[in-house]
């Protein structure tokens, strides 16, 4: 049977590895640049704010939006009025960093592409990427400043307002197509792009997605935000046939179901229907993973829907939920790139999210305590 073919082709272990470790299954040997991410590199400016601030800028407590003219003053006011923290951010870059943190060695397993400005914020992002041991290759231009994202925190909610600026200037022909950069794409086994990048460079996403599909590699996409499902659904559905793993949370899943007329509000049904959407590479069945905050995580496979309870946490230990979704994906990818079982991927995802929400920004301790 054709569907069995990839399994036969890809044994988990070589004979050599078996003899090295007769008692314990050795994960796939990892080499640098095995995991590839492309997205919007942003400097996060986060602060605990009050309801008046949210109301002034008509922000929902828990949302992600792109900055409009009415938000121009928000960034300055945030810095002047509240105690802010700066963290290297951007959804995809966060996830690649978390995956690298979970993996530890070797360094530079994660590659990241995105666009920044030639400015102080850009220098901070470069420095932070290096500290996180990821191989970041930025397209640097001087027409727009490095992008930033205001994370307005109230309780355990966070409202994100992204001013993409330079991040919006990523160009396929100026960066992705360059021979030395495309070589890094070819080295990767697993690809991850957050849906946010659908607003920036659909042609870049499609080039990477098609490469993954044609070479039976894994391409992962995140729904990222309700507005992506609503206003960028044409771009989203152009990429969907190449998606091997689809991530999202409960609000994104609901928005996706509504926009795609899936005629259900049941998250398990939505996952099943998303799983069954047309797919180009028939050698891999699509996997759909939906998180629901403190409620169980849903995973739809070709023949079943599984649920996984998240790790318990005392609400008073929650410092900042801002990096939770990115951390979940990062944990998942860290095991996926090592060809681990899917339940192990979810376990790592839950662990990473649990660590990140205890800290401000998408930051992490020196080493993970996960096995």
N, C-alpha and C positions, 0 to 999 in steps of 0.2 A: 504493500500500500504506500502511495506517495506520501501520505501524511505522517507515516512513521519514519520517513527518510532522514530528516534532520536529527532525530534522536540517535539513529544508528551512526550517523556521521560524527556526532559530537559526544564522545564518551567523556564522562566527568573527569577521568584520570588517565594519564598515560601509564604504561607499565613501569616506567622509570619512577614516576611519582608514587605508585603503589609500593614499590620496593623500599622507597625512602621512608614511607610511613604506613606500615602494615596495619596498625591499630586504628588510625584516625584518617577519615577522609580528608585529603588535602584539597582546599579550594583551588579553583583555576589559578594558575600562576598569573600574577598581575604585572603588566608592564606599563611604563609611563604612557599617558595619552590614550588609555583604554576607554575612558569615559569622556564624552564630548558634550559641552553645553554652549548654547548661543542665546544671548538675550540682552536685556537692558541693564547695563551696570549703573547703579544709582548710589548716591550717598544718602543713607537714611538719617533724617533729622527727627529724633523721637522725643516726645515730652508727654507727661501726664497733664491733660488739659481739663477744663470744666465744660459743663453743658452749654454755657453761654457762648463759649468759643465755637463749639460745634454748630450752634444755632446761627451764629453770626455768618458763618460760611455755608449754611444749609448742608451740613454733613450728617450722614447717618452714623450712629455710633460704631457700626461694624460694616465697613464697606471698602471697596477699592475703586478709585476714580482717577481719571486724568485731569490735571489742573486746567481750568478755563480762566478767562480774563478775571472773573470775579474772585479767583483764588490768588491772584498775583501778590496781594499784600499779606496773605496768610503766612508765607514763609518767614518774612521779616518779623511779623508780629509774634510768631511762635518763638523765635530766637530771643526777642526782646522781653517777652512777658513771662515765659516759663523756663524752667531749668531743662535745657536740651542736652541730648547725647548724640554724638555722631557715630554712625556705624557703616561700614561698607555693606551695601545692600544690592537690591535688584534680585528678583525671585530666583532666576536660573543660577546666577552666580552664588547666591546663598546655598542652594541645593548642592551645587558642585563642591563648595567648601565643606559642607557637612559630610558629604560622601567621603571626601578626602580625609577629614578628621576621623571618621569611623574606621577607615582603612589604615591610616597612619603611614605605613610603609608599603611599597616605595612611595616617595614623594612624586608629585606631578602626574598621578594617575588621572586626575581631572584636568581637562583643557577647557578654557573659556574664551569665547569671542564676543565682542561687543564694542560699542563706540563711546569714546569719552572726549572731553575737551582738553586743550593744552593749558591746564590751570591747576590751582592748588587742590581742588577736589579730585581732579584726575590723578594727581600725584599720590594723594591719600589712597585712592582705590588701587593703584599699582602696588603701593607698599603693603596694603592689607592682603592683596592677592598673594604676594610673595610670602608674607608671614604665614598664610594658610597653606602654603606649599601646593598651590594650584598653578598650572601653566597658562597664565592669562596673556592673550595676544589681543591688544586693543587696537582698533582703528582710531587713530588720533587725528582730529581735525580742529581748526581754530575758528570756524564760523559760529559754533554754538558752545556754550559752557557745559561742563559735565552735569549730567542730570541729577536730580535729587528727589527724595520722597519724604513728605511730611507724614510721620506716624503719630496721630493724635490719639492718645490713650485715655480712656475713661473706664475705671474698674478693670474688668477682664475683656473689654472690647477695644478694638483699635480701628480707627478710620484712616485709610491711607490715601494721600493725595500726591500723585506722581507728576512731577514736571520733567518730562523726558529730555527736553533740550537735546544735548549731543546724542543721547541714546537713540533718538529718532533719526539720526543721520547715518545709520549703518548702511553701507553700500556693498552689494554682492560683488560688483565688478572691481571695486577699489580694495577689497579685503579677502572675502571668501574665495574668490576665483584665483588669487595669487598662488602660484605653484607651491611655495613653502607653507602656506596656510592650508591649502587643500590636502597636502601630504598628512597634516595632523588629523584631518577628517578621516582620511583613509586608514589611519592607524587605530581608530576607535572601533569598539565592539558594541557599545551602548551609547545612544544619543538621547539627550533630554533638552527640550525647549518649552519654556512656559508660554501659555497662550498669549501673554502680554506682547510677545514679539510679533504676533500676527498683525499688530497695528503698524509695525515698522518695516519689515522686509519679508513679505510672503515669498518672493522668488528665492531668497536665501534658504528659507525653511524648506521649500519644495525641493531644492537641489540636494540638501542634506537628507531629507526624507526619502527621496528616490534612490539615493546612494545606499541608504540602509536597506531599503526594500529589495533592491537588485542584488545585494550581497548577503541577504538573509541575516542582517544585523538587527538589533532591537532599537526601534524608534519610539520614544516616549514623549507624550505631550500632556500639558496641564490645561484644564479649562480656565483656570486662574481667576476669573471674576465674572459676575453676571453680565457686565457690559460687553465682554468679549462674545459671549453666547448670543447677545441681543444685536449688537451693532456691527460685529465682525463675523457674523455667522457664515457668510459666503466664503471668506478666507478660511475659516475654521473647517468648513466642510470640503474645501479643496484638499486640505491636508489629512483629513480623517481617514481616507482609504489606506494611508501609509502608517497609521498609528498602531503599534503593537501593545503599548501600555498607555491607557488613558487615566489620568488622575483628576480628581475634583473634590470639592466639599459639597455639603448638602444644599447650600443655596445656589451654587453653580449648577449642580445636577438638576435642580428644579427649574432654573432659567433655561438650561439646555433642553429639557423635556418640553417646556412651553413653546420655545422657539421652533423646535423640530416637530411639533404636533405629535408627540409620542403618546398623548392621551392618557397619561397616568401621573400621579403625584407620589406614587410609592417608590421609594429610592431603590429598592431591590429590582423592581420592574424596569426602572429607568436604566439601571446598570446592565440588565439583561438586553434591553433594546439597543443600548449603545454598543454593547459587545457584538451584537449581530449585524451591525451596519456593514456595508460592503468593504472589502479589504483586498488590496492588490497582492501582497505576498501570502499565498495560501499555505505556505509551509509553517507559518506561525498563527495560532489562534489569538485573537485580541484578548487582552486582560483589562478589565475596568476596575479601578480602585477608587471608592468614594469614602471620604472621612466625614464624621459627623461630630466634631468637637469631642465632648466627653462621652458621647455614645459610640456604639460599636462601629468598626470599619467594615465596609461591604466590599467583597471582591467577586466579580462575575467572571466566570470562565466559560468555555464553550458549552458545558453540559450542566453547570451548577452555579449557585450563588453561595458563597461562604461568608460567615461573619466572624469578626475577631474583636474581643473586648479590648478597650484601651487600658493602659496602666492607670491605676487609681492615683489621684493626687488631691491633697487637701487644698481647697480653694485659696486658703491664705498663703500657700506656697507659690501661687501663680503670680509672677512678676509682670510678664509681658507676653501676650499670645501672638505678638506680631510675627515671629519667625516659625510658628508651629507647623503651618502647611509646607513651607520650604524645607523645614527640618525633617518632616515625615518623608518627603520625596527623597531627600538626601540619604536618609537611613536606608530606604528601600533600594535606591540605586547602588549603594555601597555593597549590598549583598548580591544584587542582580548582576553586576559586572563581574562578580566572582562565581557566577553560575550556581548560586545557592537555590534551594527550594523556595517556592513563593511564600510559604508560611513563615520561613526564616526572614524573608525580605520584609514582611509586615511587622514581624517582631522587632527588627532593627529600626523600622520606621517609627513604631510606637516609642521605642526607647529614646531615639533622637529627639522626637517632639517633646517627650516628657522632660528631657534635660533642658531644652531651649526655653521652654515657658517659665522656667524658674529663674531666668536671667533677663537682663535688659538687652533689647536688640537681638539680632541673630548671632549671639556669641556663645562660646562653649568653653568648658574647662580644658586643661592641657591634653588630657587623654580620656577616651571613653572607657566605661566600665561595662562592656557588653561582650557576650560570647554566645 
